[in-house]
Amino acid sequence: MDFKLTKEQKEYTESVINFARQDLNDSEYLEKFSFEMWKKVSDFGLLGITISEKYGGLQESYLTAALVFEALGYACKNNGFVFVINNHIWVAQNIINLYASDLLKDKYIPSMVQGEKIGAIAITEAEFGSDALGMKTKAVCDGDNYILNGTKMFISNGPIADIFIVFAVTQTEPVKKITAFVVEKDYEGVTCGADIEKMGLNACPTSEIIFNNVKVPKENIIGKLNGGSNIMTCAIEWERCYEFAPHVGAMQRIMEICLEQAKKRKQFGNAIEKYQAVSHKIAEMQVRIEMAKLMLYKIAWLKDNNRTAYLETSVFKLFVSENYIKTCRDAIQIFGAYGYTKEYDVEREMRDALACSIYSGTNEMQKNTIYNMINIKY
């Protein structure tokens, strides 16, 4: 594996940092979604980063995408808004791009790349989170359509999405099987609930989605009928890589503000950086960042070489989520009482970070997955 960056990759990454710092840090929108900022991201071209030029994308490598989203997380303090972008690209648009028919690609990808349509993935249900295959949402064949009934819960991008990638049960006997469908918000019978109030990531609207006798054309099946489990697994693999790439950048940003604070803040006549209880926290932050980068770039290399990375993405997700939270907790300690106030960003960073131990599979589930996979491997 060679992670030597090209001149173009360095320049592109730097341009993303400059763009995000200038256009994506409006304090007015730290707690709510901004269509104005969404339009800026679209105009910048970020939404089609790995999509073929045929559909208006940039056709960049997955390593370049990893670098870019790490940079986005570093330069954009609005973690919720970055989460919106990632949900749109990696678990909605990307699934259509990789697994859907040419008909569906032609119909949806160009408008998603241009930001005209926002995407979301609908897997989770009120009673089934980690146990996704226990879902109750069903799709029953009716001529040239499937009739979709059920309720999905905690759907990121739900209130603003135009297109949903919906997973539903299409066979119960002899073995339960699911299928992935493209469902448009405007289909009759689709109802979006109100934005759920959350602890953090508030610039990413989240809601319940209800499907009541929704007529979905057969042509909207992604992949094969009853083949949704494999697509879901792949979606989660992409999600665990690219939705956590910005967290690596955020950890870098937090480490830097902690270093600045440690040099500036004085206790007992010395800058607090002089005390190992503080300096060691910052040193440990850097260790976490370097380890996370290596994992991220390895996964991107695997994807560029058409290889699966389910184990690697589970390890990455677990490592980053645990250490992102620890970095935020250490930052609050370094800032002292100021870190607990809304005057400084670190309390919001902490609220945003806590969610990453839950979404994309809880950390406890990651440990189960990792153990099961290494048990098979060895």
C-alpha positions as CSV (number, residue, x, y, z in Angstrom):
1,M,0.0,0.0,0.0
2,D,1.4,3.4,-1.1
3,F,-0.2,6.4,0.6
4,K,2.0,8.9,-1.1
5,L,-0.3,11.7,-2.1
6,T,-0.3,13.3,-5.6
7,K,0.0,17.0,-6.1
8,E,-3.6,17.0,-7.3
9,Q,-4.8,15.2,-4.1
10,K,-3.0,17.7,-1.9
11,E,-4.4,20.7,-3.9
12,Y,-7.9,19.3,-3.9
13,T,-7.8,18.6,-0.1
14,E,-6.6,22.1,0.5
15,S,-9.3,23.6,-1.6
16,V,-11.9,21.7,0.4
17,I,-10.4,23.0,3.7
18,N,-10.6,26.6,2.4
19,F,-14.1,26.2,1.0
20,A,-15.4,24.6,4.3
21,R,-13.8,27.3,6.5
22,Q,-15.2,30.1,4.4
23,D,-18.7,28.8,3.5
24,L,-19.8,26.1,5.9
25,N,-19.2,27.5,9.4
26,D,-22.1,29.9,9.7
27,S,-22.9,29.9,13.4
28,E,-26.6,30.5,12.6
29,Y,-26.8,27.0,11.2
30,L,-25.0,24.9,13.8
31,E,-28.3,23.6,15.1
32,K,-30.4,23.5,12.0
33,F,-30.1,22.4,8.3
34,S,-29.3,25.1,5.7
35,F,-30.4,24.7,2.1
36,E,-28.2,27.6,1.3
37,M,-25.2,25.8,2.5
38,W,-26.3,22.6,0.7
39,K,-26.4,24.6,-2.6
40,K,-22.9,25.8,-1.9
41,V,-21.7,22.2,-1.4
42,S,-23.4,21.2,-4.6
43,D,-21.9,24.0,-6.6
44,F,-18.5,23.1,-5.3
45,G,-18.9,19.6,-6.8
46,L,-18.5,17.6,-3.6
47,L,-21.7,15.5,-4.0
48,G,-20.4,13.7,-7.0
49,I,-16.9,13.0,-5.8
50,T,-16.6,9.3,-6.9
51,I,-19.5,9.3,-9.4
52,S,-18.7,8.8,-13.1
53,E,-18.4,11.9,-15.3
54,K,-21.2,10.4,-17.3
55,Y,-23.6,11.5,-14.5
56,G,-21.9,14.8,-13.8
57,G,-19.5,13.5,-11.1
58,L,-15.7,14.0,-10.6
59,Q,-14.8,10.3,-10.8
60,E,-12.2,10.6,-8.1
61,S,-10.6,7.6,-6.3
62,Y,-11.9,6.3,-2.9
63,L,-8.6,7.3,-1.4
64,T,-9.1,10.9,-2.6
65,A,-12.6,10.8,-1.2
66,A,-11.3,9.6,2.2
67,L,-8.8,12.5,2.2
68,V,-11.5,15.0,1.2
69,F,-14.0,13.9,3.8
70,E,-11.3,13.9,6.5
71,A,-10.5,17.4,5.4
72,L,-14.2,18.4,5.5
73,G,-14.5,17.2,9.1
74,Y,-11.4,19.1,10.0
75,A,-12.5,22.4,8.5
76,C,-16.2,22.3,9.0
77,K,-17.3,22.7,12.6
78,N,-20.9,21.9,11.7
79,N,-20.7,18.1,12.4
80,G,-24.5,17.7,11.8
81,F,-24.3,19.2,8.3
82,V,-21.3,17.0,7.4
83,F,-23.5,14.1,8.5
84,V,-26.2,15.1,6.1
85,I,-23.7,15.2,3.2
86,N,-22.3,11.8,4.1
87,N,-25.8,10.2,4.4
88,H,-26.7,11.5,1.0
89,I,-23.6,10.4,-0.7
90,W,-22.5,7.1,0.8
91,V,-25.7,5.3,1.8
92,A,-28.2,6.7,-0.7
93,Q,-26.5,7.9,-3.9
94,N,-23.7,5.4,-3.7
95,I,-26.0,2.4,-3.3
96,I,-28.0,3.4,-6.4
97,N,-24.7,4.0,-8.3
98,L,-23.2,0.6,-7.4
99,Y,-26.1,-1.7,-7.3
100,A,-29.1,-0.3,-9.2
101,S,-30.1,-0.7,-12.8
102,D,-29.0,1.7,-15.5
103,L,-32.6,2.9,-15.6
104,L,-32.5,3.9,-11.9
105,K,-29.0,5.4,-12.2
106,D,-30.1,7.5,-15.2
107,K,-33.2,8.6,-13.4
108,Y,-31.7,9.6,-10.0
109,I,-27.9,10.0,-10.0
110,P,-27.6,13.2,-12.0
111,S,-30.1,15.1,-9.8
112,M,-28.5,13.7,-6.6
113,V,-25.0,14.8,-7.9
114,Q,-26.4,18.3,-8.5
115,G,-28.0,18.4,-5.1
116,E,-31.5,18.8,-6.6
117,K,-32.6,15.6,-4.8
118,I,-31.5,14.7,-1.3
119,G,-31.1,11.0,-0.4
120,A,-31.6,9.0,2.8
121,I,-31.4,5.3,3.8
122,A,-34.3,3.7,5.7
123,I,-33.3,0.6,7.6
124,T,-33.9,1.2,11.3
125,E,-37.3,0.6,13.0
126,A,-38.5,1.5,16.4
127,E,-38.0,-2.1,17.7
128,F,-35.2,-3.1,15.4
129,G,-31.9,-1.2,15.4
130,S,-28.9,-3.4,15.7
131,D,-31.2,-6.4,14.8
132,A,-31.9,-4.9,11.3
133,L,-33.0,-8.2,9.8
134,G,-35.8,-8.3,12.4
135,M,-37.6,-5.5,10.6
136,K,-41.3,-5.6,10.1
137,T,-41.7,-3.3,7.1
138,K,-43.1,-5.4,4.2
139,A,-43.4,-5.1,0.5
140,V,-46.0,-7.4,-1.2
141,C,-46.1,-8.0,-5.0
142,D,-49.1,-6.6,-6.8
143,G,-48.9,-6.8,-10.5
144,D,-46.2,-4.4,-11.8
145,N,-45.8,-2.9,-8.3
146,Y,-44.9,-3.7,-4.7
147,I,-47.2,-2.4,-2.0
148,L,-45.0,-1.1,0.9
149,N,-46.2,-0.9,4.5
150,G,-44.3,-0.1,7.6
151,T,-42.6,2.5,9.7
152,K,-38.9,3.4,9.8
153,M,-37.4,5.3,12.7
154,F,-34.5,7.7,13.4
155,I,-34.0,8.3,9.7
156,S,-31.1,10.7,9.1
157,N,-32.0,13.3,6.4
158,G,-35.7,12.1,6.8
159,P,-37.4,15.5,6.8
160,I,-35.4,16.9,3.9
161,A,-35.0,13.8,1.7
162,D,-36.6,13.4,-1.7
163,I,-35.4,9.8,-2.2
164,F,-35.3,7.0,0.3
165,I,-33.4,3.7,0.0
166,V,-35.9,1.5,1.8
167,F,-35.3,-2.1,3.0
168,A,-38.4,-4.2,3.4
169,V,-39.3,-7.9,3.9
170,T,-40.3,-9.5,0.6
171,Q,-40.2,-13.2,1.7
172,T,-41.0,-14.8,5.1
173,E,-41.0,-18.5,4.3
174,P,-39.0,-20.7,4.3
175,V,-36.4,-18.1,5.1
176,K,-37.0,-14.4,5.8
177,K,-35.5,-12.2,3.0
178,I,-35.4,-8.5,2.3
179,T,-35.2,-6.3,-0.7
180,A,-34.0,-2.7,-1.3
181,F,-36.2,-0.2,-3.1
182,V,-36.0,3.3,-4.3
183,V,-39.0,5.2,-2.9
184,E,-39.7,8.8,-3.6
185,K,-41.0,11.2,-1.0
186,D,-43.9,12.2,-3.3
187,Y,-45.3,8.7,-3.7
188,E,-48.8,8.5,-2.3
189,G,-48.8,7.1,1.2
190,V,-45.3,8.3,2.3
191,T,-45.5,10.4,5.4
192,C,-42.5,12.0,7.1
193,G,-42.7,12.8,10.8
194,A,-41.4,15.9,12.5
195,D,-37.7,16.5,13.1
196,I,-36.7,14.6,16.2
197,E,-35.0,16.8,18.9
198,K,-31.6,15.3,19.6
199,M,-28.7,15.9,21.9
200,G,-26.4,16.7,19.1
201,L,-25.9,16.7,15.3
202,N,-28.9,19.0,15.1
203,A,-28.1,20.3,11.6
204,C,-29.0,16.8,10.4
205,P,-32.8,16.5,10.5
206,T,-33.9,13.1,11.7
207,S,-37.4,11.7,11.6
208,E,-39.8,8.8,11.4
209,I,-41.0,7.7,7.9
210,I,-44.3,6.0,7.5
211,F,-45.3,3.9,4.5
212,N,-49.0,3.3,4.1
213,N,-49.9,1.2,1.1
214,V,-47.2,2.9,-1.0
215,K,-47.2,1.6,-4.6
216,V,-43.6,1.1,-5.6
217,P,-42.8,0.1,-9.3
218,K,-41.0,-3.2,-9.7
219,E,-38.3,-1.3,-11.6
220,N,-37.4,0.5,-8.4
221,I,-35.9,-2.7,-6.9
222,I,-32.2,-2.2,-6.3
223,G,-30.2,-5.3,-7.2
224,K,-32.2,-8.5,-7.1
225,L,-35.5,-9.4,-5.5
226,N,-34.7,-10.8,-2.0
227,G,-31.1,-9.7,-2.3
228,G,-31.4,-6.8,0.1
229,S,-29.3,-8.3,2.9
230,N,-26.1,-8.2,0.8
231,I,-26.8,-4.6,-0.3
232,M,-27.5,-3.6,3.3
233,T,-24.1,-5.2,4.4
234,C,-22.4,-3.2,1.6
235,A,-24.1,0.0,2.6
236,I,-23.0,-0.4,6.2
237,E,-19.5,-1.0,5.0
238,W,-19.4,2.3,3.1
239,E,-21.1,4.1,5.9
240,R,-18.6,2.9,8.5
241,C,-15.7,4.2,6.4
242,Y,-16.9,7.5,5.0
243,E,-19.2,8.7,7.7
244,F,-16.4,8.3,10.2
245,A,-13.7,9.8,8.0
246,P,-14.8,13.4,9.0
247,H,-14.5,12.4,12.7
248,V,-10.8,11.9,12.1
249,G,-10.6,15.4,10.8
250,A,-12.7,16.7,13.7
251,M,-10.3,15.0,16.2
252,Q,-7.4,16.9,14.5
253,R,-9.3,20.2,14.8
254,I,-10.1,19.5,18.5
255,M,-6.5,18.6,19.2
256,E,-5.3,21.8,17.7
257,I,-7.6,24.0,19.7
258,C,-6.6,22.1,22.9
259,L,-2.9,22.8,22.1
260,E,-3.7,26.5,21.6
261,Q,-5.7,26.6,24.9
262,A,-2.9,24.7,26.8
263,K,-0.4,27.3,25.6
264,K,-2.6,30.2,26.5
265,R,-4.3,29.2,29.8
266,K,-2.2,29.6,32.9
267,Q,-2.4,27.9,36.3
268,F,0.0,28.3,39.2
269,G,2.1,30.7,37.2
270,N,2.6,28.4,34.2
271,A,0.9,27.6,30.9
272,I,-1.0,24.4,31.6
273,E,0.9,22.7,28.7
274,K,3.8,22.5,31.2
275,Y,1.9,20.0,33.3
276,Q,2.0,16.4,32.0
277,A,-1.6,15.8,33.1
278,V,-2.4,18.1,30.2
279,S,0.4,17.6,27.7
280,H,-0.1,13.8,27.8
281,K,-3.7,14.2,26.9
282,I,-2.8,16.1,23.8
283,A,0.0,13.6,23.0
284,E,-2.6,10.8,23.2
285,M,-4.9,12.7,20.9
286,Q,-2.2,12.8,18.3
287,V,-1.6,9.0,18.6
288,R,-5.3,8.4,18.1
289,I,-5.4,10.6,15.0
290,E,-2.4,8.9,13.4
291,M,-3.8,5.4,14.0
292,A,-7.2,6.4,12.7
293,K,-5.7,7.9,9.5
294,L,-3.8,4.7,8.8
295,M,-7.0,2.6,9.2
296,L,-9.0,5.0,7.0
297,Y,-6.4,5.1,4.2
298,K,-6.1,1.3,4.2
299,I,-9.9,0.9,3.8
300,A,-9.9,3.4,1.0
301,W,-7.1,1.5,-0.7
302,L,-9.0,-1.8,-0.4
303,K,-12.1,-0.2,-2.0
304,D,-10.0,1.3,-4.8
305,N,-8.8,-2.3,-5.4
306,N,-12.4,-3.7,-5.4
307,R,-11.9,-5.6,-2.2
308,T,-14.3,-6.0,0.7
309,A,-13.4,-4.3,4.0
310,Y,-16.2,-5.4,6.4
311,L,-13.8,-6.4,9.2
312,E,-11.6,-3.3,8.7
313,T,-14.6,-0.9,8.7
314,S,-16.0,-2.4,11.9
315,V,-12.5,-2.0,13.5
316,F,-12.3,1.6,12.2
317,K,-15.8,2.5,13.3
318,L,-15.2,1.1,16.8
319,F,-11.8,2.8,17.2
320,V,-12.8,6.2,15.9
321,S,-16.1,6.4,17.8
322,E,-14.4,5.5,21.1
323,N,-11.5,7.8,20.6
324,Y,-13.5,10.7,19.1
325,I,-15.6,10.7,22.3
326,K,-12.4,10.4,24.5
327,T,-10.8,13.3,22.6
328,C,-13.9,15.5,23.3
329,R,-13.9,14.5,26.9
330,D,-10.2,15.3,27.3
331,A,-10.8,18.6,25.5
332,I,-13.4,19.6,28.1
333,Q,-10.9,18.8,30.9
334,I,-8.3,20.9,29.2
335,F,-10.7,23.9,28.9
336,G,-12.0,23.4,32.4
337,A,-15.2,25.1,33.3
338,Y,-15.1,27.0,30.0
339,G,-15.3,23.7,28.2
340,Y,-18.7,23.1,29.8
341,T,-20.2,26.3,28.6
342,K,-21.8,27.1,25.2
343,E,-19.4,30.0,24.7
344,Y,-16.8,27.4,23.5
345,D,-17.3,24.8,20.9
346,V,-16.0,21.8,22.9
347,E,-19.4,21.1,24.7
348,R,-21.1,20.9,21.3
349,E,-18.4,18.7,19.9
350,M,-19.0,16.4,22.8
351,R,-22.7,16.2,22.2
352,D,-22.2,15.6,18.5
353,A,-19.5,12.9,19.2
354,L,-21.6,10.8,21.5
355,A,-24.0,9.7,18.7
356,C,-21.2,7.9,16.8
357,S,-21.1,5.1,19.4
358,I,-24.7,4.3,18.4
359,Y,-25.2,4.9,14.6
360,S,-23.9,2.5,12.0
361,G,-24.2,-0.3,14.6
362,T,-23.5,0.2,18.3
363,N,-20.0,-0.2,19.5
364,E,-21.1,-3.3,21.4
365,M,-22.3,-4.8,18.1
366,Q,-19.0,-3.9,16.5
367,K,-17.2,-6.0,19.0
368,N,-19.5,-8.9,18.3
369,T,-18.9,-8.5,14.5
370,I,-15.1,-8.2,14.9
371,Y,-15.0,-11.3,17.1
372,N,-17.2,-13.4,14.8
373,M,-15.1,-12.4,11.7
374,I,-11.7,-13.2,13.3
375,N,-13.1,-16.4,14.7
376,I,-14.0,-17.5,11.2
377,K,-10.6,-16.2,9.8
378,Y,-8.5,-18.0,12.3
